[in-house]
């Protein structure tokens, strides 16, 4: 029961941030030169920056963009992992060896390096970030799904289907995929915070979203120029909100994992 309540609270928090950011009028986080570089106050809880942006509204908007990109990228990456993991285990032979080699190749390259290369090749922006994150986060989940599929292949109901002459495709869609969906759901949810962090990192380094956009990575990149002047709030509050969202997503994934498989619950 505690896990269900916490799951509802965490999911509601993510939905509220997403809805508030996407529905926010643009003038709420637009420049206001009459209120430049103000410290946090009741009127501006997160202060304002050197152009007079309200940092609270800008941070909420940036987080909503990160959540949208993170959701899309994690779903695409999870879909790639599901397809490749199932195909690798069901087909076996050279197909299995080729896909394992591809996963090892992706995991052998430093993650941030391959993210930058893919994003740069696509041309950066939202599409570049989504493609980069989606194409680099699937190997671990694909290996997990492959291992689960190999276990399922030894089960009696799969042997019975084979003895009845069912094809590999029929077994995959009727037996394998439904049984690996719990691992897929948890894997996608746990990919989500990674996608948010890597989207922000790419934008911070200049290979992601435009630095003019109200994205967390762009906000943190801009704030680096003004920390020496004492404008600590420009980096502290947006960074704190991003960390909070990431921790909420991790907790959400852990709670769903406990609901799907109570044996993983501790204490």
N, C-alpha and C positions, 0 to 999 in steps of 0.2 A: 504493500500500500504506500509506503514512504517513497519508493522509487516511482510509482505512478504519479503521486502528487508533485514530486520534484520534477519529473518529466514534463508535466503540464505547466509548471511555473517557468522552466527554462525555455520551453517552446514558445510560451506566450511572450517572454521577454524578447526573443529573437523576432517574432512576428511584429511586435510593437515597434521595435527599432526599424525594421524593414518598411512597415507601413508609414511610419512618421517621416522617414527620410524620402520616400518616393512621393508622398503627397505634399511635401513641404513647398510652399511658394518660393520662387527663386529670389524674391526681394528680401526674404528672411536671412539669406546668407550672402547677399550682394554687398559690394563695397560701400562703406559710409565714411567718407573722409573726415567728417566732423567728429568721429569717435575712433581715432586711430590709436593703437598700442595702449589700450586701457587694461588695467589689471582686473582679475576676477572680482565681480561684485554681484549684488542682487539682480541688477539689470542685465548684466552679462556674466553668467556663472563661470564661463571658461575664458573670460576676457575677450579682447579683440586683437587683431593682428595689425601690421603696418599699413594695411589698406582699409582698415575698419570693418573687416569681416567679423561677424559674430561667431566666435569659435565653437560655441555649443551647437548652433544650428548647422554650421559647416561640418562639424564632426559627425553629427547624426546623418547628414546627407552622405558624407563619405563612407560611413559604415554601411548604409543601405546599398550603395554601389558595390562595396566589397562583398556583401552578403549575396547580392544577385549574381555577381561574377563567380563567387565561391560555389553557390548552388549549381549553376550551370556547368562549371568546370568539373566539379566532383561527380555530377551525374554522367557527364560524357566520359570521364576517366573511368568511373565505375562500370559503365556499359562496355567500354573496351576491355576492361579486366575480366568481366563476366564472359564475354564472347571468347576471348583468347584462352581463358582458363578452362572453359568447358571444351572447346575445340581441341586444345592441347591434350587433355586427359582422355577424351573420348576417342580421338583418332589415333593417338600414340605414334610410334615409329618416327619417321623423319619429320613429320609435322610437329610432334612434341619436342623433338630436339631443336628444330628451327625456332620455335616460339620461346623455348627456354634460353636459347642463345641470344635472342632479341631482348628478352627481359634482363639477362645478365649484362648485355651491352649497355642498356639504358641505366642500369644501377651502377655500372662501373665508372661512368662519367660523373664528376661532381655536379650535384643537383642544380646549383645556381648557374653554373656554366652552361649547361644544356638549356636551362630556362631562358637565359639571355640570348643564346644562339638562335633558338626557335623563334622567340618573340621578335628579335631583330630581323630574321629572315622573312617573317610575315609582314613586318612593317610597323610593329608596335601597336599601340592603341588597345581598345577593348578586345578586338578580334585576336590580336597577337598574344595578349595575356591569356585569354581563354584557351587558345590552341596550345600555347606553351605549357600551361598547367595541365591540360587534359592529356597531352601526349607524354608527360613525364611522370605521372603519379600512378599509373596502372600496374607496374611490375609486381610490387609487393602483394597487392590484392589479387592479382592474377595467379601468383604462386599459391596463395592461400586457397583460392577457389579450386585450382588444379589438384591440390592435395586432398581437398574434401571430395572432389569428384572421383579421384582414385579410390578413396574409401568406399564411396557409394557403389562403384562398379563391382566391388566384391560382395555386395549384398545379395540376398536370395532373390528378391523381386527382380533385380536386373538379370540374374542368371536365368530366371524363369522367362523373362521377355526374350532373351537371346535364344532360348530353346524353342520358343514359339516362332522364331524367324523374324523378329522385329529388327528394323535397321538401326544403325547408330543414331541417325537423326531422330527417329521416333523415341528411342530410349533417352536421348538428351532432352527433348522437349517434354516428355511425359514423366520422367523419373528424376533426371539429374538436376535440371534447372529449378524445379520447385523445392528440392531439398537443399540447394545452396543459396536460396533467397535470404535466409537469416544472415549468413555471412556477408552477402552482397549489401544488404541494408545497413548493417553496422559498419562495413567498410566504407560505404559512400559517406555516411555521417562523419566518420573519423577522417576522411579525406577533406571534408569541408573546411575545418580550421587550417589545414595545411595550405589549401587553395587561397584562403584569405591572407595568410602570412606571406605567401610567395607573390601574390598579386601586389601587396603593399611594398614588398622588397623590390620587385621589378620597377614599380612606379618611382620608388625612392631613388633608384639608381638611374632613372631616366630612360628605361626600356619598356615601360608599361603605358599607363594612361597619361594623357597630357598633364603637364604640371600646372596648367590653368584650371583643371577640373577640381572639384571639391572632393578629391580622393584622399584617404588617410596617408598613403605614401607620398602624395604631393604635398600635403600639409606638413608632414614630418620633414620632407626635404627642404621646404621653404623655411621652416623653423630653425634649421641648423645655422642659418645666416644671422639669426638674431639672439641666439642663446647667450652669446658673449655680452650682449647689452643688458642682460637681466630679464629678458622676456621668456622666463622659464615655462609659463603656462601654455605657450604655443606648441610645445612638444609634449608636456606632461599629460594634459587631459586627453588629447586625441590618442596618444599612445596607451594611456590607461584604459580608455574605452575599447580600443582594439584588443588589448590583452584580455579584458573582461569578456568580450564576445567570443574570443577563441577558447577561453576556459569554459564558458557556458556550452559551447559546441562539444568540447571534449566530455564534459559531464553528461550532456544529452546522449552522446554515443555510448558512454558507459552504462547509463540507466537503461537504454534500449537493449543493450547487450545482456543486462541482468534480467530484463523481462523476457527476452527470447530464450536465454539459457540461464536459469536461476543458479546453476552450479558454479557460475563465475562470480556470484556475489560473495563478498567477504564479510564475515561476521554476521 
